[in-house]
Amino acid sequence: MLCPGPKRSITSLQLLTQLGLEHGLSLDHCLKGCDLTPLQLADPLQECDSQQELRLIANLIEALPAVTDLGLQAGLRYQLTTYGIWGYALLSSQSFRQAAETGLRYLDLTFALTRIHLSEDPELAHLHLTDSHLPAALQSFLVQRDAAAVLVIQRELTGAAVALSQVQLRMPAPADPQPFIQAFGLLPHFASDENRISFARTLLDAPLPRANPAMASLCEQQCQALLDKRRVRSGLAGQVRDRLLRTPGWLADMEQIAAELHLSSRTLRRRLKDQGSSFRQLQEEVRQTLAEELLSGSSLTQAQIAERLGYSEVSNFLHAFRRWKGQTPQQYRRHRSNA
């Protein structure tokens, strides 16, 4: 089973769900087993892990077995702006080589689940998409998706479709190869030993039309900060946060969480600090998450929500919520209701 890894933006699941809906599937069918509510799916700030994404993809494949190019259809939806700051880092790169190096360095900020690396020979450059670590039933879809997404990125970076020299795919040849010819501009070699997209090496050093060195540097710094934050959430801090979320009516204190993790409170405090986090910070994040959920999906009063979040006074909850969201709980509830 694929390790969940760092948390990811919910955007990919939104795109995949939309694909399912366009093929006639219900929202409930798409999200079956994903441990994700429609409200969470619609929240642009929501994060998920790779297991949730794999579950959704499995739902699509199971429901649409006759659509052999389903992964291609998915991958063509991933435009550069879909990736947030990672996409802007690539757009402002000076050359395709710099964009590729930056993109692969921060690959964990993308939605790719294949492992991608770049190699070169005297004439050609090759992007290799390794899928052997992925569930066998999902490999074809994920290679199609990630390969198609690479082509979208290439086109948006250079302003034109890139002429590929060769495409190799490990998947068996489909009954109708036309969608693959249309996507890649040539007939891929199916049933190959690896997944590889090859193009002229000279393309790597071609200047990009929107190069901006200062912006590229700033974006890369933000990519590193975001990656560090997500990795923290996937380690010990993520375990603490998950345990706090399990008991929304009563937030455990640090001693209780430490005991669950078979650690002393002192060790827990030190290890969280080493990861750039703290128990108080995580507790605040959980309170904010639960407050937003309760205000959006329940009719509880502000006093009842404050009590559930462990505030002794409603005024303390109101002050904290305004600090989090820049508005009162009542304003937030009204806005979500109208949305």
C-alpha positions in Angstrom: 0.0 0.0 0.0 1.2 3.5 -0.9 2.3 5.5 2.2 0.0 8.5 2.7 3.0 10.9 2.6 2.6 14.7 3.0 -0.9 16.2 2.9 -2.0 17.4 -0.5 -4.4 20.1 -1.8 -8.0 18.9 -2.2 -7.9 20.3 -5.8 -7.0 17.0 -7.4 -10.0 15.2 -5.8 -12.2 18.0 -7.0 -11.0 17.5 -10.6 -11.4 13.8 -10.4 -14.9 14.0 -8.9 -15.9 16.4 -11.7 -14.7 13.8 -14.2 -16.8 11.2 -12.5 -19.9 13.4 -12.5 -19.5 14.2 -16.2 -19.5 10.4 -16.9 -22.8 10.1 -15.0 -21.6 9.0 -11.6 -23.1 10.3 -8.4 -21.1 12.3 -5.9 -21.7 9.6 -3.3 -20.3 7.0 -5.6 -17.2 9.1 -6.3 -16.5 9.7 -2.6 -17.4 6.2 -1.4 -14.8 5.1 1.2 -12.8 8.3 0.9 -13.7 9.6 4.4 -14.6 12.9 2.9 -17.8 14.9 3.0 -19.1 17.0 0.1 -18.6 20.0 2.3 -14.9 19.2 2.8 -14.5 18.5 -0.9 -15.9 22.0 -1.7 -13.5 23.7 0.7 -10.4 25.0 -1.3 -8.3 25.1 1.9 -9.0 21.4 2.7 -6.2 18.9 2.5 -6.2 15.2 1.9 -3.7 12.3 1.6 -2.8 10.0 -1.2 -4.9 7.1 0.1 -8.1 9.2 -0.2 -7.1 10.1 -3.8 -6.4 6.4 -4.6 -9.7 5.4 -3.2 -11.6 7.9 -5.4 -9.6 6.8 -8.5 -10.5 3.2 -7.7 -14.1 4.2 -7.6 -13.9 5.8 -11.0 -12.1 2.8 -12.5 -14.6 0.3 -11.0 -17.6 2.3 -12.3 -16.2 3.0 -15.8 -14.2 0.0 -16.9 -14.9 0.5 -20.6 -13.3 4.0 -20.7 -9.7 3.0 -21.4 -8.4 6.6 -21.7 -10.0 7.7 -18.4 -6.6 8.7 -17.0 -5.8 10.8 -20.1 -9.1 12.6 -19.6 -8.2 13.3 -16.0 -4.6 14.5 -16.7 -5.7 17.1 -19.3 -7.6 18.9 -16.5 -4.4 19.7 -14.5 -3.4 23.2 -15.7 -0.4 24.9 -14.3 -2.5 27.3 -12.2 -4.1 24.2 -10.6 -0.9 23.6 -8.7 -0.8 26.9 -6.9 2.7 28.3 -6.1 4.4 25.3 -7.7 2.9 26.2 -11.0 4.0 29.9 -10.7 7.5 28.8 -9.9 7.7 26.9 -13.2 6.1 29.7 -15.2 8.7 32.2 -14.0 11.6 29.9 -14.7 14.2 31.1 -17.2 14.4 27.8 -19.2 12.5 24.5 -19.5 15.5 22.9 -17.8 15.2 25.2 -14.8 11.4 24.6 -14.7 11.9 20.8 -14.9 14.5 20.8 -12.1 12.4 23.0 -9.9 9.3 21.0 -10.6 10.9 17.7 -9.8 12.6 19.1 -6.7 9.2 20.0 -5.3 7.2 17.1 -6.9 5.5 16.4 -3.5 3.6 19.7 -4.0 2.0 18.3 -7.2 -0.7 15.7 -7.6 1.5 13.2 -9.3 1.6 9.7 -7.7 4.1 8.2 -10.1 7.7 8.8 -9.4 9.1 11.1 -12.0 12.8 11.8 -12.9 14.6 13.3 -15.9 17.5 11.8 -17.8 19.4 12.9 -20.9 21.4 11.3 -23.7 23.2 13.2 -26.5 20.1 13.7 -28.6 17.0 13.3 -26.3 15.7 14.1 -22.9 13.5 11.6 -21.1 10.9 11.9 -18.4 10.5 8.5 -16.6 7.3 7.8 -14.8 7.8 4.9 -12.4 4.6 3.1 -11.3 5.8 -0.1 -9.7 5.1 1.2 -6.1 1.4 1.9 -7.0 -1.5 -0.6 -6.7 -1.5 -2.7 -9.9 -5.2 -2.0 -10.7 -4.5 1.8 -10.7 -1.2 1.9 -12.5 -2.5 2.5 -16.0 -4.8 5.3 -14.9 -2.1 7.1 -12.9 0.5 6.8 -15.6 -2.0 8.2 -18.2 -3.0 11.0 -15.9 0.5 12.0 -14.9 1.8 11.8 -18.4 -1.0 13.9 -19.8 -0.5 16.4 -17.0 3.2 16.7 -18.0 2.1 17.5 -21.6 -0.2 20.2 -20.3 2.6 21.7 -18.3 5.0 21.6 -21.3 2.4 23.3 -23.5 1.6 26.1 -21.0 5.3 26.7 -20.3 6.4 27.0 -23.9 3.2 28.4 -25.4 2.9 25.5 -27.9 2.5 21.8 -28.1 5.9 20.0 -27.8 6.7 17.5 -30.6 7.6 14.3 -28.8 10.1 11.8 -30.2 8.7 8.7 -28.5 6.3 7.7 -25.8 6.6 4.3 -24.1 3.9 2.9 -21.8 3.9 -0.3 -19.7 0.1 -0.7 -20.1 -1.3 -3.1 -22.7 -2.4 -1.6 -26.0 -6.0 -0.4 -25.8 -8.6 -1.5 -28.3 -8.9 2.1 -29.5 -5.5 3.9 -29.5 -6.8 7.1 -31.1 -7.2 9.1 -27.8 -3.6 8.3 -27.0 -2.4 9.4 -30.5 -4.4 12.6 -30.1 -2.9 13.3 -26.6 0.7 12.5 -27.4 0.8 13.4 -31.1 2.1 10.0 -32.0 1.3 6.3 -31.3 2.9 5.2 -28.0 4.8 2.0 -27.7 2.5 -0.1 -25.5 3.6 -3.0 -23.3 7.0 -1.4 -22.9 9.5 -2.1 -20.1 9.0 1.4 -18.6 6.9 4.5 -18.9 9.0 7.2 -20.7 8.3 10.4 -22.6 11.1 11.5 -24.9 11.7 14.8 -26.6 14.6 16.8 -28.2 17.2 17.6 -25.6 17.6 21.1 -27.1 14.2 21.9 -25.7 15.6 21.9 -22.2 17.6 25.0 -22.7 15.0 27.0 -24.7 14.1 30.2 -22.9 10.6 30.5 -21.5 8.4 33.5 -22.5 7.4 34.5 -18.9 10.8 34.2 -17.3 11.2 36.3 -14.2 14.2 35.4 -12.0 13.1 37.4 -9.0 9.7 35.8 -9.0 11.1 32.4 -9.6 13.3 32.7 -6.5 10.4 34.0 -4.4 8.1 31.2 -5.6 10.8 28.5 -4.8 11.2 29.9 -1.3 7.4 29.6 -0.8 7.5 26.1 -2.3 10.0 25.0 0.3 8.1 26.6 3.1 4.8 24.9 2.0 6.6 21.5 1.6 8.1 21.8 5.1 4.7 22.6 6.5 3.0 19.6 4.8 5.7 17.2 5.9 5.4 18.3 9.5 1.7 17.5 9.3 2.4 14.0 8.1 4.8 13.2 11.0 4.3 13.3 14.7 2.4 16.5 14.5 -0.1 14.8 12.1 -0.6 12.0 14.6 -1.3 14.5 17.4 -3.7 16.4 15.2 -5.6 13.2 14.2 -6.0 12.2 17.8 -7.3 15.6 18.8 -9.8 15.4 16.0 -11.2 12.1 17.2 -12.8 13.6 20.2 -14.4 16.8 19.0 -16.6 17.2 22.1 -13.6 17.0 24.4 -10.0 18.0 23.5 -7.4 15.9 25.2 -4.5 17.6 26.9 -0.8 17.0 26.1 -0.3 14.5 28.9 -3.2 12.4 27.6 -2.0 12.5 24.0 1.6 11.7 25.0 0.3 8.6 26.9 -1.5 7.4 23.8 1.7 7.8 21.8 3.7 6.0 24.5 5.8 9.1 25.1 6.4 11.4 28.0 4.9 14.9 27.7 8.4 16.3 27.8 9.5 14.1 24.9 6.4 15.0 22.9 7.0 18.7 23.4 10.6 18.3 22.3 9.9 16.3 19.2 7.1 18.6 18.1 9.5 21.5 18.5 12.1 19.7 16.4 9.4 19.5 13.7 8.7 23.2 13.9 5.4 22.8 15.7 3.9 22.7 19.2 1.0 21.1 21.0 -0.7 24.5 21.5 -0.4 25.3 17.8 -1.9 22.0 16.8 -4.7 22.4 19.4 -5.5 25.8 17.9 -5.6 24.3 14.3 -8.0 21.6 15.5 -10.2 24.1 17.2 -10.4 26.2 14.1 -11.2 23.2 11.9 -13.9 22.0 14.2 -15.3 25.5 14.7 -15.7 25.9 10.9 -17.3 22.5 10.6 -19.8 23.1 13.4 -20.7 26.5 12.1 -21.3 25.2 8.6 -23.0 21.9 9.3 -24.9 22.3 12.6 -27.4 24.6 14.3 -25.5 24.7 17.5 -25.3 28.1 19.2 -22.0 30.0 19.6 -22.1 29.1 23.3 -22.5 25.4 22.6 -19.7 25.4 20.1 -17.4 27.3 22.5 -18.1 24.6 25.1 -17.4 21.8 22.7 -14.1 23.4 21.8 -13.1 23.7 25.4 -13.5 27.4 25.9 -14.6 28.5 29.4 -16.0 31.7 28.1 -17.9 32.4 24.8 -15.9 35.7 24.5 -12.7 33.7 24.3 -14.1 31.7 21.4 -15.3 34.8 19.6 -11.9 36.5 20.0 -10.1 33.3 18.7 -12.4 32.9 15.7 -12.0 36.5 14.7 -8.2 36.0 14.9 -8.4 32.9 12.7 -10.9 34.1 10.0 -11.0 37.9 10.3 -14.8 37.8 11.0 -17.2 36.8 13.6 -18.7 33.2 13.8 -22.1 34.7 12.9 -20.7 36.4 9.8 -18.9 33.2 8.8 -22.0 31.1 9.2 -24.1 33.5 7.2 -21.5 33.5 4.4 -21.3 29.7 4.2 -25.1 29.5 4.3 -25.3 31.9 1.3 -22.6 30.0 -0.5 
